Amino acid sequence: MRGSSSLPPSSEQERAPGQRPGTFQVPAGRLLAAGVKLRIALQLRADCGIRVLSHILAAEGHDISLVEVGGTVGDIESLPFLEAIRQFRQEVGRDNSLYIHLTLVPFIGTAGELKTKPTQHSVRDLRSIGIQPDILLCRTDRFLDPDIKRKIALFCDVDEEAVITAKDVSTIYEVPLVLAAEGLDRMVLKYLHLPQTERRMQPWEDLVNRIKNPVDDITIHVVGKYVGYEDSYKSLNEALYHGGFPHRVKVNIKWIEAEALEEPNGKLLLDGADGILVPGGFGDRGTRGMMMAAQVARERRIPYFGICYGFQWATVEYARNVAGLADADSTECNPETSTKVIYKLRDLLGVDELGGTMRLGTYACELAPGSLAHRVYGSALVHERHRHRYEFNCLYERTLTEHGLRISGRSPDGKFVEIAELPGHPWYLAVQFHPEFKSKPTRPHPLFAAFVAASYQHKTANSLVGQVGQVSPVG
């Protein structure tokens, strides 16, 4: 979609892999949040909500807005967004908008044929609310032959060349190559009346080659609270995979339930780990298991990466078992503890209403010269995204640093501790922020790339020179 609106770009927005300058991606959640805030601020009536959304859809100062409306056609959750994009086309004109619809074309094994009815019905439902798709992405496990495409085009009222096979592939990062081979990029340029420039897919081709032809693999043990549903850590999973791409190392993830480590002999679950990662979370359940993971990594000299909650419980573990603060705890789980190593954000004391109790968004972090974090980033100042309610209590910084812990990253005003590491350990680093949110397949986050390299070195106990060298963008 092309156009403009009153919605300024957020400081948190990141350019997607392969995304060119001038392209703006808008998550549906952000649209809804912005619409609700604007409606409240302007005291608009409820029936003005859709109108507000239709104005938000285009991004000021950008050439193209890519807006994804998730869910299934007909679901009540998506109806306001579908109505908004319907109105949007009326405002900006057909030459400045494009509807691409993802549909299913299943193969029925017993019948031995592909069925187009799900696609026909989905398009029919869209047309019933005033939206006629321009391009159909047909999700299937095999390439569609010309007869199938012709049938879909006829009954869905689209051009035959606009029926695109979205074939299942072995890695999601191969999807752009398949869609390019089907001519999707050419169709988008045609329908938006943009110049037919030469596609540049070499970085993606190099990336897929690295993914499909690794030189070795490693196993990272992820100790979390929600491991029963792997998509709970989707961003984290992908960031770990990204970290292996520049090294041609395949990352295998072994999920460890944090509570299981609290059982007798639970630490045996960490045997064979090339690296240990403890991700974010909330609440008391499993926190002793997280501390056990940090302790095992510290004592066995296994590379350790703590993120958010993994940072907080790594510092509590260190305070208890190294600095001699036996009662060290977090007030999130033990409000009455006498040693509040982790406590509620000072800026949020007394703020208890829903949505007001988090440090959210992008914040700057200054890195200590010569630290592991400084060497990994190659910069003295970085900006990372946060999502947490509790912080490290600086009253205990001196005690912990005197016992060997190093605070290597903090906010520019010195108020918040952002990174802690352990000098002398092969690779032990914990961060309060969420670096996985900024990782890209062709530009892996430096912390994940360095963690994977350290884990591979732990596995091989050999020099990585020549095989796993300095991290560089793929392609």
Salt bridges, closest charged atoms under 4 A:
GLU12 OE1 - ARG385 NE 3.64
ASP47 OD1 - ARG45 NE 3.11
GLU83 OE2 - ARG86 NH2 2.78
GLU91 OE2 - ARG51 NH1 3.14
ASP95 OD1 - HIS193 NE2 3.12
GLU113 OE2 - LYS115 NZ 2.75
ASP125 OD1 - ARG124 NH2 3.55
ASP134 OD2 - ARG89 NH2 2.66
ASP141 OD1 - ARG142 NE 2.79
ASP147 OD1 - ARG150 NH1 2.74
ASP157 OD2 - ARG127 NH2 3.87
GLU160 OE1 - ARG150 NE 3.78
GLU161 OE1 - ARG186 NH1 3.58
GLU161 OE2 - LYS190 NZ 2.57
ASP168 OD1 - ARG139 NE 2.71
GLU174 OE1 - LYS212 NZ 3.03
GLU182 OE1 - LYS149 NZ 2.77
ASP185 OD2 - ARG199 NE 2.65
ASP216 OD1 - LYS459 NZ 3.29
ASP217 OD1 - LYS459 NZ 3.13
GLU238 OE2 - LYS234 NZ 3.26
GLU257 OE2 - ARG285 NH1 3.14
GLU259 OE1 - ARG285 NH1 3.11
ASP271 OD1 - ARG300 NH1 3.03
ASP284 OD1 - ARG288 NH1 3.61
GLU299 OE2 - ARG298 NH2 3.85
GLU317 OE2 - ARG298 NH2 2.59
ASP329 OD2 - ARG288 NH2 2.94
ASP329 OD2 - ARG320 NH2 3.31
ASP347 OD1 - LYS415 NZ 2.44
ASP352 OD1 - LYS344 NZ 2.90
GLU384 OE2 - HIS445 NE2 2.61
GLU391 OE1 - ARG346 NH2 2.94
GLU397 OE2 - ARG410 NH2 2.51
GLU402 OE2 - ARG398 NE 3.00
GLU418 OE2 - ARG359 NH2 3.24
GLU418 OE1 - HIS386 NE2 2.79
GLU436 OE2 - HIS434 ND1 2.88
